[in-house]
């Protein structure tokens, strides 16, 4: 499978598209997701720089937020079926074509929602016009938009096609 691999600590220049082995079959309580969209979070940037509290040694596949479809199910998983569209959270490895995630860290994508839309959400790093804002005094029509807690940046959905 193809994956974006962090080959050394640094900035985006340390990332490379590589052919890597498929992940193992999902363990008990896990699902394997064919990842169709990825979100990049501030945590991912810190990991690339080697400045996060959890510091994987290069080479590693970054990424902790993804969306796609379930292609395999481990023992004891009853909430999902093969073919279900899910949002998934990973410790590492979301910048790949396939990834394993615990079933409890997955949610079903609602019908009609695209996978790429589910892998990212509004953030404090979004353009100023789309940032959440506090209502003006006595202005009830200006309710703030609240970003989700899982995503820091919507700017870097890593790939739509693997070219």
C-alpha positions as CSV (number, residue, x, y, z in Angstrom):
1,X,0.0,0.0,0.0
2,X,1.0,3.6,-0.4
3,X,1.6,5.8,2.7
4,X,3.1,9.2,3.6
5,X,6.1,8.4,5.7
6,X,8.0,10.7,8.0
7,X,11.6,9.7,7.4
8,X,13.3,12.1,9.9
9,X,12.2,14.8,12.3
10,X,11.6,18.2,10.7
11,X,8.9,20.0,8.6
12,X,6.8,18.9,5.7
13,X,10.0,18.3,3.6
14,X,10.7,15.1,5.6
15,X,7.5,13.5,4.3
16,X,7.7,11.1,1.4
17,X,5.2,8.9,-0.5
18,X,6.4,5.3,-0.1
19,X,5.2,1.8,-0.8
20,X,4.9,0.0,2.6
21,X,3.5,-3.4,3.7
22,X,-0.2,-3.6,4.5
23,X,-1.1,-3.5,8.2
24,X,-1.8,-6.8,9.9
25,X,-5.3,-8.2,10.1
26,X,-7.3,-6.3,12.8
27,X,-7.0,-7.6,16.3
28,X,-9.9,-8.2,18.7
29,X,-11.9,-5.0,19.1
30,X,-10.3,-3.4,16.0
31,X,-11.5,-2.6,12.5
32,X,-9.4,-2.1,9.4
33,X,-10.3,1.0,7.4
34,X,-9.6,1.7,3.7
35,X,-8.8,5.4,4.2
36,X,-10.4,7.8,1.7
37,X,-9.7,11.1,3.5
38,X,-7.3,12.3,6.2
39,X,-7.2,15.2,8.5
40,X,-3.9,16.8,9.7
41,X,-3.9,18.0,13.3
42,X,-1.5,20.1,15.3
43,X,-0.4,16.9,17.1
44,X,0.8,15.6,13.7
45,X,2.9,18.7,13.1
46,X,4.5,18.3,16.5
47,X,5.2,14.6,15.9
48,X,6.9,15.5,12.6
49,X,9.2,17.9,14.5
50,X,9.8,15.4,17.3
51,X,8.3,17.8,19.8
52,X,5.2,15.9,21.0
53,X,5.1,14.0,24.3
54,X,4.6,10.7,22.3
55,X,7.7,10.6,20.1
56,X,7.8,7.8,17.5
57,X,11.1,7.1,16.0
58,X,11.4,7.7,12.2
59,X,10.5,6.2,9.9
60,X,6.8,6.2,10.9
61,X,3.4,6.9,9.2
62,X,1.9,10.0,10.8
63,X,-1.8,10.8,11.1
64,X,-4.4,10.3,13.7
65,X,-7.7,11.3,12.0
66,X,-9.2,9.6,9.0
67,X,-12.4,8.6,7.2
68,X,-13.2,5.7,4.9
69,X,-14.8,2.3,4.8
70,X,-14.4,-0.8,6.9
71,X,-12.7,-3.6,5.0
72,X,-12.0,-6.1,7.8
73,X,-13.3,-6.7,11.4
74,X,-11.5,-8.2,14.4
75,X,-13.1,-10.5,16.9
76,X,-15.7,-9.0,19.3
77,X,-16.6,-6.1,17.0
78,X,-20.4,-6.0,16.6
79,X,-21.0,-2.3,15.9
80,X,-19.6,-2.3,12.4
81,X,-19.9,-4.4,9.3
82,X,-17.6,-4.6,6.2
83,X,-18.5,-1.8,3.9
84,X,-19.6,0.7,6.6
85,X,-18.4,4.2,6.2
86,X,-16.6,5.4,9.3
87,X,-14.6,8.3,10.8
88,X,-11.6,6.8,12.7
89,X,-9.0,7.9,15.1
90,X,-5.6,6.4,15.1
91,X,-2.5,6.7,17.3
92,X,-0.4,6.7,14.1
93,X,-0.9,5.6,10.5
94,X,-3.8,7.6,9.1
95,X,-1.7,8.9,6.2
96,X,-1.8,5.5,4.6
97,X,-4.3,3.7,2.3
98,X,-5.2,1.2,5.1
99,X,-5.2,1.6,8.9
100,X,-6.4,-0.3,11.9
101,X,-8.3,1.5,14.7
102,X,-10.1,0.3,17.8
103,X,-13.9,0.1,17.2
104,X,-14.5,2.4,20.1
105,X,-12.5,5.1,18.3
106,X,-14.7,4.9,15.2
107,X,-18.0,6.5,14.4
108,X,-20.4,5.9,11.5
109,X,-20.4,8.6,8.8
110,X,-24.0,9.8,8.4
111,X,-25.7,9.0,5.1
112,X,-25.2,11.8,2.6
113,X,-22.0,13.1,4.2
114,X,-18.7,12.8,2.3
115,X,-15.7,11.1,3.8
116,X,-13.5,14.1,3.2
117,X,-15.9,16.4,5.0
118,X,-15.9,14.1,8.0
119,X,-12.1,13.9,8.3
120,X,-11.7,17.6,9.0
121,X,-13.7,20.3,10.8
122,X,-13.5,24.0,11.6
123,X,-10.5,25.1,13.5
124,X,-8.8,28.0,15.1
125,X,-6.3,27.9,12.3
126,X,-8.9,28.4,9.6
127,X,-9.1,31.7,7.6
128,X,-10.2,34.6,9.8
129,X,-13.6,34.8,8.1
130,X,-14.5,31.2,9.1
131,X,-13.2,31.3,12.7
132,X,-15.7,30.9,15.5
133,X,-16.7,34.3,16.9
134,X,-18.4,35.5,20.0
135,X,-21.8,37.1,19.6
136,X,-21.9,40.9,19.7
137,X,-23.6,42.4,22.7
138,X,-27.4,42.2,22.3
139,X,-27.0,40.4,18.9
140,X,-28.7,37.0,19.2
141,X,-28.3,36.3,15.5
142,X,-24.5,36.0,15.7
143,X,-24.2,32.7,17.6
144,X,-20.7,31.3,17.5
145,X,-19.7,28.2,15.5
146,X,-18.0,25.8,17.7
147,X,-15.2,23.7,16.3
148,X,-14.9,20.0,17.2
149,X,-12.2,19.1,19.7
150,X,-10.7,16.4,17.5
151,X,-9.3,18.6,14.8
152,X,-6.9,21.5,14.9
153,X,-6.5,22.3,11.3
154,X,-8.6,21.8,8.2
155,X,-5.9,23.1,5.9
156,X,-4.1,19.8,5.3
157,X,-6.3,17.0,4.1
158,X,-3.2,15.2,3.0
159,X,-4.3,13.6,-0.3
160,X,-7.4,13.1,-2.4
161,X,-5.6,11.1,-5.0
162,X,-2.3,9.2,-4.6
163,X,-1.1,10.3,-8.1
